[in-house]
Amino acid sequence: MYVRKRRRPVSEINVVPYIDVMLVLLIIFMVTAPLVSQGVKVDLPDANAEMIEQEDNPPMIASIDAQGLYYLNIGDDDEQAMDPVDLATLVAAQLQKAPNTPVVVKADGVVPYNDVIQLMVLLQRAGVPSVGLMTDPVDG
């Protein structure tokens, strides 16, 4: 005669529904994350910026004019139009000589924002740790 033993019920947690919920949440976060990082259009207020105090060494001024030409002014040097590779090379060389030299971006008001950003990326790749933006004071 064969007697079957009764087994005690084992308590198990079914994790499949939890995995499904986690995958759905992952997809939701992956879809919404790029939307959150986009900017919102705002009207920036006018403000008077404070002058940066002059340091011992004069700043390098990287400029871009309305035609999209790049310039670099180091101290009292004359500004001459140059291509982006030459500008990056000169900035990197100047930073090798004087690593604490401040760098300022000066752009014409009609230059597209993207061109200013490209100039800042070019300076970053040349080794500039931080960049200031040059403005005209507000009359009033």
BAGUMI-643925 format. One record per atom (N, C-alpha, C): residue in one letter; x, y, z. Coordinates in Angstrom, 3 decimals, padded with zeros to 6 digits. Atoms other than C-alpha are relative to their C-alpha. Layout:
<sites>
a,X,Y,Z $
...
</sites>
This chain:
<sites>
m,000.792,-001.151,000.000 $
m,000.000,000.000,000.000 $
m,000.864,001.256,000.000 $
y,-000.752,-001.231,000.159 $
y,001.201,003.399,-000.895 $
y,-000.722,001.113,000.736 $
v,000.587,-001.081,-000.780 $
v,000.622,006.234,001.549 $
v,000.673,001.306,-000.428 $
r,-000.520,-001.288,000.427 $
r,001.013,009.733,000.417 $
r,000.079,000.936,001.182 $
k,-000.166,-000.926,-001.116 $
k,002.427,012.192,002.865 $
k,-000.531,001.362,-000.438 $
r,000.505,-001.337,000.279 $
r,000.824,015.544,003.069 $
r,001.119,001.012,000.224 $
r,-001.013,-001.055,-000.138 $
r,003.122,018.438,002.478 $
r,-000.630,001.232,000.600 $
r,000.462,-001.260,-000.553 $
r,002.868,021.631,004.388 $
r,000.093,001.063,-001.082 $
p,-000.073,-001.048,001.032 $
p,002.094,024.630,002.207 $
p,001.196,000.928,000.268 $
v,-001.169,-000.873,-000.095 $
v,005.167,026.695,001.515 $
v,-000.434,001.418,-000.376 $
s,000.336,-001.396,000.289 $
s,004.761,030.446,001.664 $
s,001.029,000.564,-000.959 $
e,-000.885,-000.598,001.004 $
e,006.235,031.951,-001.462 $
e,-000.609,001.310,-000.463 $
i,000.445,-001.283,000.536 $
i,006.040,035.465,-002.746 $
i,000.157,-000.065,-001.507 $
n,-000.044,-000.027,001.450 $
n,005.179,035.717,-006.373 $
n,000.559,001.362,-000.429 $
v,-000.659,-001.262,000.334 $
v,007.611,038.363,-007.689 $
v,-000.289,000.469,-001.418 $
v,000.280,-000.368,001.388 $
v,006.376,038.422,-011.280 $
v,-000.791,001.301,-000.089 $
p,000.703,-001.294,000.097 $
p,003.823,041.220,-010.678 $
p,000.885,001.189,000.379 $
y,-000.900,-001.092,-000.392 $
y,006.505,043.306,-008.957 $
y,000.969,000.341,-001.125 $
i,-000.899,-000.231,001.141 $
i,008.861,042.880,-011.913 $
i,-000.744,000.746,-001.092 $
d,000.795,-000.701,001.012 $
d,006.076,043.952,-014.264 $
d,-000.186,001.470,000.357 $
v,000.183,-001.382,-000.443 $
v,005.420,047.080,-012.203 $
v,001.297,000.778,-000.147 $
m,-001.289,-000.685,000.106 $
m,009.122,047.926,-012.093 $
m,000.346,000.302,-001.452 $
l,-000.279,-000.249,001.421 $
l,009.450,047.563,-015.874 $
l,-000.875,001.124,-000.546 $
v,000.870,-001.091,000.433 $
v,006.464,049.824,-016.434 $
v,000.514,001.331,000.525 $
l,-000.563,-001.234,-000.558 $
l,007.943,052.443,-014.085 $
l,001.282,000.408,-000.707 $
l,-001.239,-000.293,000.728 $
l,011.298,052.184,-015.841 $
l,-000.307,000.631,-001.350 $
i,000.364,-000.554,001.310 $
i,009.664,052.824,-019.212 $
i,-000.559,001.407,000.159 $
i,000.557,-001.338,-000.222 $
i,007.719,055.781,-017.809 $
i,001.111,001.009,000.284 $
f,-001.097,-000.921,-000.306 $
f,010.891,057.353,-016.371 $
f,000.879,000.238,-001.219 $
m,-000.842,-000.171,001.192 $
m,012.837,056.741,-019.591 $
m,-000.672,000.923,-001.014 $
v,000.714,-000.852,000.956 $
v,010.140,058.474,-021.640 $
v,-000.090,001.429,000.507 $
t,000.209,-001.351,-000.522 $
t,009.613,061.443,-019.313 $
t,001.293,000.735,000.337 $
a,-001.248,-000.667,-000.382 $
a,013.270,062.167,-018.392 $
a,000.467,001.011,-001.043 $
p,-000.425,-001.028,000.964 $
p,014.177,063.889,-021.698 $
p,-000.940,001.197,-000.043 $
l,000.939,-001.108,000.014 $
l,011.023,065.990,-021.473 $
l,000.231,000.944,001.166 $
v,-000.237,-000.815,-001.186 $
v,011.902,067.225,-017.998 $
v,001.250,000.849,-000.171 $
s,-001.258,-000.729,000.120 $
s,015.420,068.298,-018.992 $
s,-000.056,001.120,-001.034 $
q,000.129,-001.088,000.964 $
q,014.155,070.632,-021.732 $
q,-000.297,001.296,000.747 $
g,000.194,-001.288,-000.647 $
g,014.040,074.322,-020.931 $
g,-001.410,000.530,-000.191 $
v,001.278,-000.678,000.081 $
v,011.029,076.517,-020.413 $
v,000.279,001.404,-000.487 $
k,-000.190,-001.352,000.498 $
k,010.671,079.777,-022.307 $
k,-000.402,000.987,001.081 $
v,000.271,-001.023,-001.005 $
v,010.928,082.679,-019.884 $
v,000.546,001.328,-000.493 $
d,-000.542,-001.329,000.250 $
d,011.447,086.412,-020.122 $
d,000.902,000.338,001.159 $
l,-000.951,-000.294,-001.065 $
l,014.591,087.127,-018.161 $
l,-000.079,001.466,000.391 $
p,000.059,-001.400,-000.433 $
p,014.547,090.291,-016.059 $
p,001.295,000.732,-000.321 $
d,-001.188,-000.838,000.175 $
d,016.915,093.162,-016.731 $
d,000.636,000.214,001.367 $
a,-000.701,-000.190,-001.264 $
a,019.575,093.507,-014.084 $
a,001.355,000.615,-000.277 $
n,-001.343,-000.559,000.097 $
n,022.742,095.418,-013.497 $
n,000.983,-001.023,000.541 $
a,-001.018,000.946,-000.438 $
a,025.663,093.014,-013.373 $
a,001.133,000.772,000.661 $
e,-001.108,-000.638,-000.681 $
e,028.471,093.841,-011.022 $
e,001.284,-000.226,-000.780 $
m,-001.282,000.106,000.689 $
m,031.905,094.490,-012.466 $
m,000.869,-001.034,000.688 $
i,-000.968,000.936,-000.548 $
i,034.453,091.741,-012.022 $
i,001.267,000.782,000.292 $
e,-001.197,-000.741,-000.377 $
e,037.424,093.073,-010.158 $
e,001.188,-000.484,-000.810 $
q,-001.159,000.307,000.831 $
q,040.598,093.232,-012.220 $
q,001.032,-000.765,000.816 $
e,-001.021,000.795,-000.662 $
e,043.100,090.570,-011.298 $
e,001.367,000.411,-000.535 $
d,-001.359,-000.325,000.412 $
d,046.863,090.633,-011.748 $
d,000.204,-000.202,-001.502 $
n,-000.182,000.250,001.427 $
n,046.778,089.067,-015.205 $
n,-001.294,000.346,-000.743 $
p,001.196,-000.404,000.750 $
p,044.418,090.464,-017.852 $
p,-000.730,-001.228,-000.554 $
p,000.753,001.151,000.491 $
p,041.619,088.181,-019.054 $
p,000.197,-000.204,-001.503 $
m,000.085,000.298,001.426 $
m,041.528,086.437,-022.406 $
m,-001.447,000.241,-000.398 $
i,001.352,-000.280,000.463 $
i,038.530,087.668,-024.351 $
i,-000.198,-000.704,-001.333 $
a,000.349,000.715,001.222 $
a,037.166,085.208,-026.908 $
a,-001.278,000.632,-000.535 $
s,001.132,-000.730,000.565 $
s,034.815,087.049,-029.236 $
s,-000.518,-000.696,-001.248 $
i,000.615,000.435,001.244 $
i,032.398,086.157,-032.009 $
i,-000.848,001.164,-000.498 $
d,000.720,-001.158,000.526 $
d,031.041,088.870,-034.286 $
d,-001.249,-000.433,-000.759 $
a,001.271,000.264,000.679 $
a,027.818,089.148,-036.297 $
a,000.174,-000.912,-001.213 $
q,-000.255,000.866,001.153 $
q,029.444,087.349,-039.260 $
q,000.418,-001.411,000.420 $
g,-000.389,001.312,-000.493 $
g,030.418,084.388,-037.055 $
g,001.503,-000.212,000.036 $
l,-001.457,000.113,-000.039 $
l,034.172,085.140,-037.078 $
l,000.468,000.017,001.455 $
y,-000.551,000.104,-001.355 $
y,036.211,084.250,-033.988 $
y,001.201,000.931,000.152 $
y,-001.125,-000.868,-000.345 $
y,038.675,086.603,-032.287 $
y,000.483,-000.391,001.387 $
l,-000.533,000.217,-001.337 $
l,040.968,086.253,-029.287 $
l,000.852,001.194,000.368 $
n,-000.738,-001.154,-000.493 $
n,042.232,089.217,-027.302 $
n,000.665,-000.408,001.306 $
i,-000.774,000.323,-001.198 $
i,045.016,088.467,-024.816 $
i,000.731,001.264,000.411 $
g,-000.651,-001.230,-000.454 $
g,045.919,091.588,-022.889 $
g,-000.173,001.121,-000.998 $
d,000.035,-001.118,000.932 $
d,046.829,094.364,-025.312 $
d,000.215,-000.429,-001.443 $
d,-000.207,000.476,001.366 $
d,047.166,092.157,-028.409 $
d,-001.105,000.513,-000.913 $
d,000.997,-000.379,000.998 $
d,045.435,093.254,-031.604 $
d,-000.881,-001.202,-000.311 $
e,000.920,001.079,000.333 $
e,042.370,091.258,-032.497 $
e,000.040,-000.247,-001.501 $
q,000.043,000.411,001.398 $
q,042.533,089.334,-035.768 $
q,-000.932,-001.192,-000.100 $
a,000.909,001.130,000.190 $
a,039.924,086.952,-037.153 $
a,000.805,-001.283,-000.143 $
m,-000.696,001.284,000.063 $
m,040.907,083.295,-036.793 $
m,-001.016,-001.126,-000.056 $
d,000.900,001.146,000.035 $
d,039.467,079.862,-037.303 $
d,-000.047,-000.656,001.375 $
p,000.176,000.576,-001.338 $
p,038.249,077.777,-034.338 $
p,001.196,-000.814,000.494 $
v,-001.141,000.821,-000.422 $
v,041.278,075.438,-034.319 $
v,001.128,000.888,000.517 $
d,-001.046,-000.918,-000.450 $
d,043.728,078.359,-034.048 $
d,-000.367,000.636,001.339 $
l,000.438,-000.596,-001.257 $
l,041.654,079.945,-031.297 $
l,000.206,-000.976,001.151 $
a,-000.157,001.004,-001.056 $
a,041.620,076.713,-029.280 $
a,001.468,-000.235,000.319 $
t,-001.433,000.204,-000.204 $
t,045.379,076.264,-029.789 $
t,000.609,001.154,000.793 $
l,-000.529,-001.160,-000.713 $
l,046.154,079.812,-028.624 $
l,-000.477,000.035,001.458 $
v,000.533,000.015,-001.367 $
v,043.887,079.491,-025.577 $
v,000.720,-001.057,000.825 $
a,-000.686,001.074,-000.726 $
a,045.475,076.169,-024.596 $
a,001.438,000.390,000.318 $
a,-001.385,-000.433,-000.224 $
a,048.980,077.640,-025.007 $
a,000.065,001.062,001.092 $
q,000.011,-001.053,-001.016 $
q,048.093,080.689,-022.902 $
q,-000.277,-000.586,001.379 $
l,000.306,000.628,-001.287 $
l,046.622,078.471,-020.179 $
l,001.171,-000.831,000.515 $
q,-001.205,000.704,-000.438 $
q,049.847,076.444,-020.132 $
q,000.965,000.975,000.668 $
k,-000.902,-001.017,-000.564 $
k,051.822,079.653,-019.464 $
k,-000.562,000.579,001.295 $
a,000.632,-000.636,-001.161 $
a,049.344,081.181,-017.023 $
a,-001.338,-000.685,000.260 $
p,001.230,000.776,-000.197 $
p,046.760,078.665,-015.760 $
p,-001.141,000.756,000.679 $
n,001.046,-000.746,-000.705 $
n,044.871,081.240,-013.663 $
n,-000.578,001.148,-000.811 $
t,000.503,-001.072,000.847 $
t,044.079,083.491,-016.613 $
t,-001.508,-000.142,-000.168 $
p,001.449,000.090,000.198 $
p,040.340,084.295,-016.629 $
p,-000.348,000.083,-001.490 $
v,000.454,000.007,001.392 $
v,038.468,083.704,-019.888 $
v,-001.422,000.540,-000.036 $
v,001.297,-000.650,000.127 $
v,035.526,085.844,-020.968 $
v,-000.462,-000.122,-001.449 $
v,000.587,000.071,001.339 $
v,033.191,085.374,-023.950 $
v,-000.724,001.304,-000.269 $
k,000.638,-001.248,000.424 $
k,032.136,088.489,-025.802 $
k,-000.637,-000.284,-001.354 $
a,000.700,000.317,001.239 $
a,029.472,088.009,-028.482 $
a,-000.890,001.158,-000.409 $
d,000.896,-001.006,000.548 $
d,027.575,090.360,-030.737 $
d,-001.436,-000.382,000.359 $
g,001.379,000.262,-000.404 $
g,023.903,090.702,-029.790 $
g,-000.819,-000.773,-001.010 $
v,000.780,000.699,001.020 $
v,022.686,089.275,-033.103 $
v,000.523,-001.401,-000.289 $
v,-000.551,001.338,000.209 $
v,024.828,086.135,-032.906 $
v,-000.969,-001.026,000.589 $
p,000.903,001.030,-000.542 $
p,022.629,083.029,-032.531 $
p,000.584,-000.644,001.263 $
y,-000.382,000.609,-001.280 $
y,022.698,081.427,-029.100 $
y,000.843,-001.252,-000.221 $
n,-000.740,001.229,000.286 $
n,023.947,078.164,-030.619 $
n,001.469,000.302,-000.309 $
d,-001.391,-000.352,000.325 $
d,027.073,079.910,-031.965 $
d,000.786,000.363,001.259 $
v,-000.659,-000.346,-001.261 $
v,027.869,081.289,-028.508 $
v,000.311,-001.283,000.779 $
i,-000.217,001.271,-000.697 $
i,027.453,077.813,-027.011 $
i,001.139,-000.771,-000.653 $
q,-001.085,000.702,000.695 $
q,029.745,076.342,-029.692 $
q,001.353,000.606,000.360 $
l,-001.244,-000.646,-000.424 $
l,032.404,078.923,-028.766 $
l,000.364,-000.425,001.417 $
m,-000.272,000.419,-001.373 $
m,032.055,077.976,-025.097 $
m,000.462,-001.457,000.054 $
v,-000.437,001.403,000.075 $
v,032.383,074.263,-025.954 $
v,001.432,-000.069,-000.522 $
l,-001.358,-000.058,000.543 $
l,035.488,075.078,-028.006 $
l,000.990,000.396,001.091 $
l,-000.866,-000.427,-001.106 $
l,036.994,076.878,-024.998 $
l,000.137,-001.094,001.047 $
q,-000.045,001.089,-000.976 $
q,036.081,074.001,-022.698 $
q,000.943,-001.103,-000.467 $
r,-000.887,001.037,000.539 $
r,037.851,071.517,-024.987 $
r,001.456,000.448,-000.009 $
a,-001.368,-000.522,-000.042 $
a,040.890,073.801,-024.962 $
a,000.549,000.001,001.421 $
g,-000.483,000.103,-001.367 $
g,041.080,073.369,-021.185 $
g,-000.420,001.121,000.923 $
v,000.457,-001.110,-000.841 $
v,039.286,076.439,-019.851 $
v,-000.932,-000.556,001.077 $
p,000.847,000.563,-001.057 $
p,037.830,075.544,-016.430 $
p,-001.334,000.717,000.166 $
s,001.252,-000.746,-000.106 $
s,035.218,078.331,-016.362 $
s,000.058,001.213,-000.914 $
v,000.100,-001.084,000.971 $
v,034.004,081.044,-018.706 $
v,-000.971,001.040,000.539 $
g,000.896,-001.091,-000.341 $
g,032.512,084.437,-017.962 $
g,-000.623,000.569,-001.258 $
l,000.666,-000.632,001.126 $
l,030.082,086.279,-020.224 $
l,000.067,001.505,000.167 $
m,-000.150,-001.443,-000.050 $
m,030.758,089.921,-021.057 $
m,-001.304,000.650,-000.451 $
t,001.215,-000.728,000.347 $
t,027.785,092.314,-021.125 $
t,000.267,001.487,000.072 $
d,-000.021,-001.451,-000.149 $
d,027.164,096.020,-021.481 $
d,-000.894,000.352,001.173 $
p,000.867,-000.390,-001.110 $
p,025.759,097.802,-018.430 $
p,-001.324,000.555,-000.511 $
v,001.322,-000.504,000.355 $
v,022.066,098.691,-018.501 $
v,-000.047,001.481,000.346 $
d,000.132,-001.433,-000.252 $
d,021.480,102.427,-018.890 $
d,-001.338,000.253,000.703 $
g,001.293,-000.280,-000.633 $
g,018.873,103.739,-016.554 $
g,000.191,000.524,001.308 $
</sites>
